[in-house]
Amino acid sequence: MKKIQPKELKNRIDSKDKFVLLDVRESRE
């Protein structure tokens, strides 16, 4: 199993949060 670098992991989490925020925004409209 490939070891994930902390920076890469943080980037994944950040992009995931952005997607979630987008989903919430779209569902409100």
N, C-alpha and C positions, 0 to 999 in steps of 0.2 A: 504494500500500500504506500502510495506516495505521501511524503510528509508535506503538509500545507504550511506555508510560511505565514506568520502572524499578519503581515501586511496584506497578503492575498485573502486571508480569511476575513479581515476587516473590510476589505473592498467588497467581498461577497455579501457580507451583512449589510453594508451601506446600500448597495444596489437593491437588495431584497427589501429593505425599509422603504426605499424610494418607490418600488413597485406597489407595496402595500399602501403607501400614502396616495399614490395615483388611483388605486382601486377605490379607496375610501372617498376620494374627491369625486370620482366619476359616479359612484353609487348615490352620492348625495344629490347630484344634479338631476 
